[in-house]
Amino acid sequence: MTGFGCRIRGTGSSFGSRVVDSAVIEERLNAPAGWCADRTGIRTRFHAADGERTTDLAVRAAELALADARLAPSDLGMVICATMTSEMCCPAAAHRLIERIGATPCGGFDLTSACAGYLSAMQLAADTIRVGTHEHVLVVGSDVLSPTVDPDDPKVAGLFGDGAGATVLSRDPNPEVGCVAQLIGSDGGQWDAVYHPRIPADLPTGIPAPPQFDRLIMNGLAVYRFATSKMIEIIPEVLGRVGLTHQDADMILLHQSNLRIINNVRLEFGWNAEKCPSIIETTGNTSGGSVGVLLDAQRRAGRIRPGMTLAMAALGGGLSWAASVWRV
């Protein structure tokens, strides 16, 4: 490795203000008790309250991460916000976040890659630090998906929660610290496995108009199969780039998409829940916030220590994926 290292200096997370039990969703869908947990592993999730938006969650998570890092907002050189639910196309959620936390003037932009967004943003941020462009960068994955989900669609109604995960990355003199391997990819040919149409022209050829536009549409079986096989493929690939195997990583942090997918990956590599933890049971799938929220939970529990090797992986709409190896 050359250039500077990149240290994970602080983390934070926040959630929508309303806790929604799976029993409420099961009753609406006329599904049997335990249906959500059986299909997804999710028992509760957080939904945003009326008027609570993506930037609100991002601000709370960012302030916690800065406090954990013991940095002032003015110390930041850049902010990247990974989101698919920005309030406006312009300005970016990152720019509103910069203003609200008091980091102006500061570079910033949004990155849209659905559930793979946070990891993609982390990798880009690490690269800017490694080459010396910035000393401190804030990455926030934040999504409020509950307003975009059809509550009567069993494929998505119980899956998503609203949340944000924030991470402060800082320059380190040791080039061996930080992101030491990464990959980002996508298969645009499968974009219609998860999409959010707003007008008829957004629909795949031959698909009839839904009852309501501006709602998330997902082919659950296609995403499930793709996510399981791609996770099993990319984790050994990214670890192999630095001469490691799936047994060498101290901890694996996966996108919290569905506990059945996580369990499939655990079974494939012989990992237990301690090595490959999950929090989806109580958070739901928080999309862009997912891996950042999981990283924050493990750090605050004291489970991530200096010298450890972490592997992270996520898949999202696009269909897109990202994976990386970090030495902390």
Secondary structure, DSSP 8 states (H G I E B T S, - for coil): --S-EEEEEEEEEEE-SEEEEHHHHHHHTT--TTHHHHHH--SEEEE--TT--HHHHHHHHHHHHHHHHT--GGG-SEEEEE-S--S-SSS-HHHHHHHHHT--S-EEEEE--GGGHHHHHHHHHHHHHHTTS-SEEEEEEEE--GGGS-TT-TTTTTTB--EEEEEEEEEES-TTSEEEEEEEEE-GGGGGGEE--SSGGGS-TT----SSSSS-EE-HHHHHHHHHHHHHHHHHHHHHTTT--TTT-SEEEE--S-HHHHHHHHHHHT--TTTS---HHHH-B-GGGHHHHHHHHHHHTT---TT-EEEEEEEETTTEEEEEEEE-
